[in-house]
Amino acid sequence: MERRFTAFCCLLALPCVSLAQPSPPKEAPDGFWGLFSGAPDTLPEAAADQTDMLPTGDGKTLPVDWHAAILLAVQHHPAISSSIASLESAGFSIDNASAGYLPAIKAGVTSGRQQDEGSGQIATLGLSQMLYDFGKTGGAVDRATAGYLRQEAALLAQVDTVIEQTALALNEVCRYTQQLDNARKQVRALRDILRLTQLRATAGASTRVDPVQAQARVEAAEAQQQESEIKLRQAKYHLQALLGQPMADRPIATPLDLQPLIRKLGTTLDLNRNPTILIAQADVAIASADLRSSKAQRYPTLSLEASSNKYIGDIARYQSRSQYQNVYLSLNSTLYQGGALAAQENASARALVAARETISSQKLELTDRQRSAFQSMTGLQNNISILARRLRTITETRSLYREQYLALGNRNVLDLLNAEQEISRAELDLINARRDLWAAEVTYLALAGVARDAFSIDISGVQAQRQTVKNEPYEQPFLR
């Protein structure tokens, strides 16, 4: 075995080579030993674990509509698929627990020597129906139902997370697109000043220092433009990772206006709409069901038992009847388990207390985050007004500086260059403030539990769509 294992490791370590006449692959035997003999030369699904550093997609492009893009992310994100599968599993757990109310039918055959009467078999067909168990089955059903509600809340939380991540990724693409446009605009403006200084220097109206200073500013602006292009590509690749498709070449659409929904929410939010609180409440229901079940274990279970038995073989000759039936009531109870029942009940009681305290902790944390996001929105709105006034003022200053430089000669080229850079910086600050405001709005809506409403995401439709296309990625009807 050691030799085979060593040979297998060496085989994996060999580099891949291309043969002129490749031999047909050998089919490996099933089971554990199939790993060590006759293994295929190629490993399936190898390409799925490789990453292309320059992803180009497969001819499809990301829709520029934000609703369609976010819906695409929700429908294709593997975490959503995992949550939906877990939700379906929780639904079957309810069926499993509810089966305790239904009768159980069993059949079996025993074979061997029956006392001194000879050898043979006894065929048995039995039926058992639970009549009353003091809440054991009911506690199991309640726990499974609470588990289903918890998984449903976890699915909502995962959907909200994907919505927020995708919306913020779209926002970053929009941010760096606007920053790149601003950088290109600055380069054009500085190049105009460079040409102006070159003409004046050639005419003798200024020294050669002015073109050199202007050239240095142009090169700095070009470096800033290149940096914006890199950040834009990074943002697009991050968005592509969320959606599985490259960005469209045409400009991205204008961000959605989220202010109407925020004003509709008002200044008082319902904490119970946040999936995090729903998960904590479901944990309380689970702990309560566990406590009920652990208490019920102290009491007996009453059930109705019925069976039909038939002798088969030599032993049947010694019986007065070859078949007989039994019907009786059964009362079963565990009298002592070394203190396990009491320990289980105490543990369930403390778990219930912990779950209730978790709700208070989650509400406290959620309230703090909601207030922080609201104050951030308020501060950014005021800051945007100030930045807009600043941009108007510096734009007017640039016009005055240019006039004084050309007509009066009491301004040097540094004043023009500084004015252009100040305008570009003011526009950049305004772009960042607006994108930060939109990001804060998305976070606020996600914390309020209404992100799905803001982007028109229907969970039931997502679940149905996942069942249809879970084996056909990136082939959605709304992309056509």
N, C-alpha and C positions, 0 to 999 in steps of 0.2 A: 504493500500500500504506500509506503514511504517513497519507493522508487517512482510509482505512478504519479504521486503528488508532485515530486520534484520535476518530473518530465512535463507535467501540466504547467507548472510555474515557468519553466524555461520556454515552453511554447508561447505563453502570453508575452514573454519578454522579447521574443524575436521581432525584428522590424518587418513591416509589410513589404513584400516584393511582388513584382509583376512577372508572371510566367508566360511564355509564348503559347504553351498548350496546357491550360489549367486542367487538372483532373477534376472529375465530378465530385461534389461534396459528399462526404459520407454521413449517413444518418446515424446519429448517436443513440444508443439504447436509452430507454427511459430509466428514471430513478436516480439515486445518488451516484452510483458507479458510472452513469452515463457521462459524468463530468470528466472522467479520466480515460475514456476510450472512444475513439472515432468521433470526436467533437467536430462540428462544422467549422470551416476556416473563417467564416465571417460571422460577426455578431449582429443580430437584428436590432433595429431601432437605434443605430449608432448616431445617425445624423441628428436625432432629436436632442442629444446632449451637447451639441456644438452651437456656438454663437458666432454669427457673422458680424464683424466689426463695422461693416458698411451695409446695413440692411437695406434692401431695395424692394422687398415685398414680392408679390406675385402678380403684379399688374393692377392690383386694387389700390385705392387711395382712401384715406380717412375722410368721411364726410365733414364738410366745414360747418354743418349745423350742429350746435352744441347739444341739443336734445338727442339727436341721432347718435352722436359720438358717445355720450354718457350711457345711453341705452345699450350701445354696442359693447362698452366695457362691462356693464352689469351682466349681459348675456354670455359673455365669453370668459369672464374671470374664473379661474379654477377654484378660488375660494368660495364663490357662489355655488358652483356645482357641488362642492364638498358639503356645504351647509344644507343644500336641498336634499342630498342623499341622506344626511344625518336626520333631517326632518322626517323623511319617509321611513327611516328605520325606527324613529320614535313612535310613529303611527302604528307600525306593526307591534311595537312593545305594548301598546294599549290592547290590541287584539289578543296578545299572548296573556296578559293579565286578566282580561275579561273571560278567557276560556275557563277560569276557575269556577265560574257559575254554571258551566255546562257539564253534563255527565261525561265520565271517562269510561271507555269500553276497552277491555284488555282480553287477550287470548294467549294461551300457552299450552305447552305439552310437557309433562314430566315423565321420565322413563327410568326404569330400574326395578329392583326387587321390592315388592310391596309386602312387608312383614314375612310370614311363612307361606304365603299363598301363591307364590310364583312371581315371575317377572312379567312386565307389561308397561303400558303407558296410560296416563290419565290426561285426557284433553279437557281444558277448562276455558269457558267463555264467561267473563265477569263484567259487571256494570257497577260503577260507583257514582253516586250523586251526592254532592255536598249539600246539606240542608241548612246548617248554621255554623259559622266559625267565629262569631264575635268580632267580625270586621277584618279578618286576615285578608280575604280576597278583596274586600272593598278598599283596604289600605293599599294593596298592590295596584289596583286600578287607579286610585287617586294619585299614586306616585308616578305611574306611567303617563297619566294625563298631564300632570305638572311638568314632567320631563318633556313632553311634546310641546307644551306652551313655552318652556325654556328654550328649546331648540328653535321654535318659531321666532322668538325674540332675538336669538343669536343670528338667525338668518337676516332679520331686519337690521341688526347692528352691522353685519358684514356688508349688506347692500349699501347702507349709509356710508360705511368706510370707503367702499369702491367709488361711490358717487363723489364723495369729498376728494378723494385722491385724483380722480379723473378731472373733476372741475378745476382743482388747483393746478393740475398739469396743463390743462388748456389755458388757464390764466397765465401760467409762466410762458407758454408759447406766445401768447398775445403780448406779454410784457416785453420779451426780448425781440419780437418783431417790431414793436414800436420803438424800442431802444435802437435797433439797427437802422430804422428809418431816420431817427434823430441823428445818429452818428453820420450817416451819409449826407444829411442836410448840412451838418457842421463842416464836413470835408469840402462840400461844394462852396460854402460861404467863405471858408478860409482860403480856398484856391482862388476865388475872385479877388480877395484882398492881396494875395500873392501876385496875381497878374497886374493889379493896380500898382503895387509897389515896384514891380519890374519896369512898368511903363514910366513911372515917375523917376526912377533911378536912371533910366536910359535918357530921359529928357533933361536930367540934371536938376530936377526939382527936389530930390532927396538923395541921401547917401546910399551906399550899397548895404548898409547895415539893415535897412528895412526889409529888403527881400530875404536876407538870411534869417531874420527873426520870424518872418512869415512862413518861410519854408520849414523851420523847426516846428512851428505850431501845426502845420499841415501834416507833417509826419507823425506827430503825436496823435492827431485826430484819426489818421489812418490806422494807427495801432489800436486805438479805441474801437474803431469800426470792426477790425478783425476780431477783437475780443468779443464784441457783441455777436458776430457771426458764429463763433465757437459756442457761446452760451445758447444761441438759438438752436443749433444742431443738437446740443445735449438735451435741451428741453423737448425737441421733437422725438428724439430717440427714447426718452423716458415715456413720453406719451404713447409711442409705438409699442413699448413693452406692455402697457396697460391694455391696449386695444388689439395688438397683433397685426396692425396695418400701418403703412407709412403715411405721412402727412400729405395732404393734397398740395399741389404746386400753387394753386390760387390762394389768395390771402384768406386767413381765417375770419369767420363771421364776427360781428360785434358781440361782446358778451351780453348775456341776458340781464335785464334790469330786475334786480331782486328787491328793490326798495318797496314796491307795492305790497309784497307778501310780508316783509318785515313790519311795515306800518299796520298791516292787518293783524299781526300777532299782538301788537301792543307792547306794553312794558311789563306785563305779567305773563309768565310762561307756565304751562302745565308740565311739571317734571315727569309725569307718568307717560308722556308721549315719547320720551327717550328710551331706546331699546335697552340701555344699560340698567335703568330702573326696572324695566319689565323682567329682565333676567334675574335681578335680585329678588323681585317679588315671586318669581317662579321658584327660586331656591328656597324661599320661605314655605311655599306650598309643598315642595319635596320633603323638607325637614318635618313639616307637620304630618305628612302621610307616613313618613318613617316612624315617627313617635307613635302614631295610632297603631301601626302594624306591630311595633315592639310591645306595646301594651296588650294587644290581642294575643300575643304568643303565650301569655300566662293562662289562657282559658282553653278549654277543650274544643274539639271539632266534632260536630255531629253529622254523620253521613249515612245514607242508605246504600247497602251492599246487596247485590244479587249475583248469583253465579249458577252456571250449568256445567256439570261435570259428566264425563263419559269414559268408562273403562275400555281399553283396547288391548288385545293380546290374550295371553294365557290367564291373566288375572281375572278377566271377565267371567270365566267359567266358575269361579269361586264366589261370585257376588250374586245376591238375590235379585238385584237390579243392575243393569249395565249403565244406567244413567240416573242421576239424581240432581236436584236443584236446591239452592239455599237462598233465602231472603232474610235479612236481618238488619238491625240498626247498629251502627258502630260509633262509639264515643272514645276518642283518642286524646290524650293529653300528656305532655312532658312534665313530669313531676319535679325533676331536679336536673340541672345542667351545670352544677358547680358555680352558680352565680352569674352565668352568661346572660340570662334574660334580664336580670336587674342591671347589669353593666350596659347591655344594649339599650335599655330604656333610658338610662342616665345619659349615655352618649347622644341619643337622639334628642333628648331634651336640651342639652347644651348646644347641639348643632342648630336647633331651632332658635335659640337665643342669639347665636352668632349670626344666623341668616337675617334676623330682624335688625340687628345692629348694623349689618352690612348695608341695608337699605338706607338707614340714616347717614352712614358714611358716604354712600354714593350720591345721595341728594345734596349733601354739603359740598362735595367736590364739584358736582355738576352746577350748582348754583354759583359757585365761585368762578368757574370757567365761563358761564353764560354772562355774568356781570363784566368779566374782563373783556370778552368779545364785544359786548355792547359799548363799553367805554372806549374801546379801540375804534369802533365805527364812528362814534361821536367825535373823537379827537381827530381822526383822519378827515372827516367831512369839514371841520373847521380849518384844518391845515391846507386842504385843497383850495379853499377860498383865498387864503393868504398867498399860496403859491401862484394862483391865477393872477392876482393883482401884481405880484412881483414880476411875473412874465410880461405883463403889459407895460410896466414901468421900465424895465430894462430894454424892451424893444423900442420904446420911445427914446431912451438914452442912446441906443445905437444909431438911430437916425440923426440925432443931434451931433454925435461924435463924427459921423461920416461927413456931414455938411461942414463941420469946423475943420476937418482934416483936408478936404478938397478945396474949400473956398477961402477960409480964413488962415489956415496954416498954423493955428495955435493948438492943434492936437497932433500927437505923434502916432505912429502905426501901432504901438503897444496898446494905446487906448482902444483902437478898432479891434485888435485881436482879443483883448480882454473882454470887450463887450460881446463879441461873437461867442466866446467860450462861456460867458456868463449866461447868455440866452440859452445855449445848449444845455448848460447845467440846470437852469430853471425848468426847461422842458423835461429834462430827465427826471428831476425831482417830482414834477407834476405827474409824469407817467407812473413812477413808482408809487406815489401816493394813491393814485386811482386804482392801480392793480392791487395794492395792499388793502384798500377799502373793499374791493370785491372779494378778496380772499377772506377778509374778516366776516363779510356777509355770509359767505358759504359756510364758514365754521360756525357762525351763530345759528344758521338754519339747521345744520347738522346736530348741534347741541340741543336745539329745540325739538328735534325729531320730525321735522317737516321737509327735509331735503328731498325726499321722494315726491312730495307734492310740488316742490319748486321746479323739479325737472321732469315731472309727469311720468314717473316710473311706477308701473303696476306690477306688484309682486306676483300675483296670480298669472299674469301674462308672461312674466319672466320664467316662472316654473314650467308653464306649458311649452314655451319656446325652447327651454333647455332639454326637455324630453324629446323634442323633435330633432334638434340639431346637435346633440351632445357628441355624436360621432362624425359630424361634418362641420368642422370649424371654419369660420369666416365665410359662410355661404348663406347670409341672411337675406330674406326677400327685400327688406327695406334699403339694402345697398344697391339694388338694381335700378 
